[in-house]
Amino acid sequence: LYFYFHPVLPMGISFAFWGLFLFFYFLDAHITVCNSDLMRYEKNIVFPLLYERFGHVISIVMQCGLEILVMMMLVFFFTVKIGFSDASVTAFAFGLSHLSGYFSNKKIIDSLKHR
């Protein structure tokens, strides 16, 4: 709906959306890396390959860069230019998916502890 109505968000909200994306991304990456046995449950097929090849620090940075690139490409599917406001909305959506991934990982860790 955002891209249909295309409102311009205030700069503060746009920065907040990017901040939430980064926070949720690193929260999800942290729990995954700290519990490397979770890699077999990882829904992202790229991250375990990067992790195996480059280690945790470089793979986290590379994956974040790839996701930002995908976000920018998604904006082009809906608009003809990349606006900071537009990109922040996709960043927020990606951030929410990472928050969901964090809680999913937390649930898996809890269920493995209770075995």
Contacts in CASP RR format, 6 or more apart in sequence:
PFRMAT RR
TARGET T0000
AUTHOR 0000-0000-0000
METHOD contacts of the structure
MODEL  1
LYFYFHPVLPMGISFAFWGLFLFFYFLDAHITVCNSDLMRYEKNIVFPLL
YERFGHVISIVMQCGLEILVMMMLVFFFTVKIGFSDASVTAFAFGLSHLS
GYFSNKKIIDSLKHR
2 86 0 8 1.000
2 89 0 8 1.000
3 78 0 8 1.000
3 79 0 8 1.000
3 86 0 8 1.000
3 89 0 8 1.000
6 79 0 8 1.000
6 86 0 8 1.000
7 85 0 8 1.000
8 85 0 8 1.000
9 17 0 8 1.000
9 85 0 8 1.000
9 88 0 8 1.000
9 89 0 8 1.000
11 84 0 8 1.000
13 88 0 8 1.000
14 84 0 8 1.000
14 85 0 8 1.000
14 88 0 8 1.000
15 88 0 8 1.000
17 88 0 8 1.000
17 89 0 8 1.000
17 91 0 8 1.000
17 92 0 8 1.000
18 87 0 8 1.000
18 88 0 8 1.000
18 91 0 8 1.000
19 91 0 8 1.000
20 91 0 8 1.000
20 92 0 8 1.000
20 95 0 8 1.000
21 91 0 8 1.000
21 92 0 8 1.000
21 94 0 8 1.000
21 95 0 8 1.000
21 98 0 8 1.000
22 64 0 8 1.000
24 95 0 8 1.000
24 96 0 8 1.000
24 98 0 8 1.000
24 99 0 8 1.000
24 102 0 8 1.000
25 64 0 8 1.000
25 67 0 8 1.000
25 94 0 8 1.000
25 95 0 8 1.000
25 98 0 8 1.000
26 60 0 8 1.000
27 98 0 8 1.000
27 99 0 8 1.000
27 102 0 8 1.000
28 98 0 8 1.000
28 99 0 8 1.000
28 101 0 8 1.000
28 102 0 8 1.000
28 105 0 8 1.000
29 60 0 8 1.000
29 63 0 8 1.000
29 64 0 8 1.000
31 38 0 8 1.000
31 102 0 8 1.000
31 105 0 8 1.000
31 106 0 8 1.000
31 109 0 8 1.000
32 38 0 8 1.000
32 39 0 8 1.000
32 42 0 8 1.000
32 47 0 8 1.000
32 105 0 8 1.000
33 51 0 8 1.000
33 56 0 8 1.000
33 60 0 8 1.000
35 105 0 8 1.000
35 109 0 8 1.000
36 51 0 8 1.000
37 112 0 8 1.000
38 105 0 8 1.000
38 108 0 8 1.000
38 109 0 8 1.000
39 47 0 8 1.000
39 48 0 8 1.000
39 51 0 8 1.000
41 104 0 8 1.000
41 105 0 8 1.000
41 108 0 8 1.000
42 48 0 8 1.000
43 101 0 8 1.000
44 63 0 8 1.000
46 63 0 8 1.000
46 66 0 8 1.000
47 59 0 8 1.000
47 63 0 8 1.000
50 58 0 8 1.000
50 59 0 8 1.000
50 62 0 8 1.000
50 63 0 8 1.000
51 59 0 8 1.000
53 59 0 8 1.000
54 62 0 8 1.000
67 94 0 8 1.000
68 91 0 8 1.000
71 87 0 8 1.000
71 90 0 8 1.000
71 91 0 8 1.000
71 94 0 8 1.000
72 82 0 8 1.000
72 87 0 8 1.000
74 90 0 8 1.000
75 82 0 8 1.000
75 83 0 8 1.000
75 86 0 8 1.000
75 87 0 8 1.000
75 90 0 8 1.000
76 82 0 8 1.000
78 86 0 8 1.000
79 86 0 8 1.000
END
